[in-house]
Every structure is written in structure tokens, then in C-alpha cells.
Amino acid sequence: MPYLYLLLNLGSFSIPFLYSFHPKLKFHTLWKPLFIGIAVNFIVFIPWDILFTHYNIWGFNPDYYLGITIFNLPIEEWLFFICIPYACVFTHFALLYYFPKIALQKPLSTAIGFILCLIFLGIAVYNWDKWYTLINFLLGAFLMAFTLLKSPNILQQYLLTFLVMLIPFFIVNGVLTGSFIDNEVVWYNNEENLGIRLFTIPIEDSVYAFSLILIHLLIISPKAKRLNR
């Protein structure tokens, strides 16, 4: 099924895109900061992706993508950094619109953020010889520290909305890593990660997703107050 990866991208993107024009939600009014966030993510994650693919830290099964590549990355991988963040950020703001009281108390969210920052940093330092673990958890620690210093209020809501986003995450990323299909779409060199899987998903992927979305929220949230009125 050479179009499976493409279908996962488009399936994740299509419904959030259509509902972006909902007359009350008006998510399309956030497209400018959203696409700035996507551009930042391209700068952060695409070079990382190219290098990790080149050094076989991870790779892509040609049975599940169309065969078009840019810098050795399938075109579907490039689309991933548009479709998945779009869907996730939409989900975050949709949840806040329909459940405006969803939030942790600030002292609690700050404490959780501080603990996560220390855990991420500790895992990175302890596993300095595993490239995916090291880079992934270092980025997570940096973003968490930056958020605590600059925009701690984001964590009051994001720590909860991310738990909801884990449901589609386990479905989409589960398929990408081999759940429900004969082989994985994306394979991983387990010598470069902790070797801990959530079903078929490397545990590092959950932190990767957390960072991917958080970058967007740091850029978008100052512009998004009108969505929650």
C-alpha cells in the first residue's frame, strides 16, 4: 500500500481543516502564527530528520510511501510536519473553546513542568550515547524550561489537552510504527533509543510529539485569546 503514509497525513488533516471555518471557532484566523510555527518546526525537525535518516537512526519502508523523496525524506514525511501539527493545534484550541474551564491550577502545572524538565534532562544526560533519546529529551527539557520562564500559563491547559491528543497519537503513530499492519512505515534503530515501546511506539515519540506541538503553542497562544471568548 504505497499511499498509506499519505492517507494517514491527509486523514489527520482533513477534518480539522474543514472545521477551521466553523463560525464560532474561527481557527482559520490563527493561520498566520500557525504557519510561522510550522516554519519553525521545519527549521528544527527537518535537519534532524535528514541526519537521522542518513545515519540509519530511523528510516522509512518504501512499501508504504509513493517513492518521491526530497533530501532522502519521503514527501509524506515533509507533509507530516504540516498535517499533524495542524490537526493537533486545532484539537488543542477546539478543546479550549468547548471546555473553557479545562486547566490545572498554576502552582500544580508549574510543579509538573519543573519535574518533567528535570526528568527529561536526566534521561538525556544518562543516555548520552543514544542519539534519538539524547536529542529528543534535551529538546524537551529546553522547551519546558523556556515555557516555564516565558509562558507558564500555557502548561495549565496544554498538560491536559495533550492527554486527549494522545488518543489519536496512539492510533496514527501506532500505524506508522507497525500496529495493525504487516510492517512498520517508520523503523527505528533500537541501539539509538531506550528500547521501551508503548505498544509499537518508541517512548521517545511521545516526547517528540509534546515538543512538536509546544513549539506551535508558544508562537500561537499570545494571538489566540479571541478563540476562548
Summary of the structure (lengths in Angstrom):
residues: 229
radius of gyration: 17.4
end to end distance: 44.4
largest distance: 50.4
contacts: 725
relative contact order: 0.17
helix: 72%
strand: 6%
